[in-house]
Amino acid sequence: MHARYVHNDRLVDALHRQAQAALTGSPGARVYYDQLRARGVAHNAALRQLANRLVGILHGCLKTGTCYDETAAWSHRQADHAAA
């Protein structure tokens, strides 16, 4: 018996496209993706992790009622990258 994973194909596709677009539109997202790739994570897996992070950021914005702020969203990642 195998586990059955059900997902919404349209949502998965939209999140994949959002992550791809974030690579060129968001310096923080690019740093996060590059860190994942440097650790040996495959391209598609890194995009999935980036998409998950973007969903987390969106959830935080909706929960607190604040607008997206690039600096606040990725500041801890950029500080880690600058220290390395």
Buried (B, 14 or more C-beta within 10 A) or exposed (E): EEEEEEEEEEEEEEBBEBBBEBBEEBBBBBBBBEBBEEEEBEEEEBBBBBBEBBBEBEEEBEEEEEEEEBEBBBEEBBEEBEEE
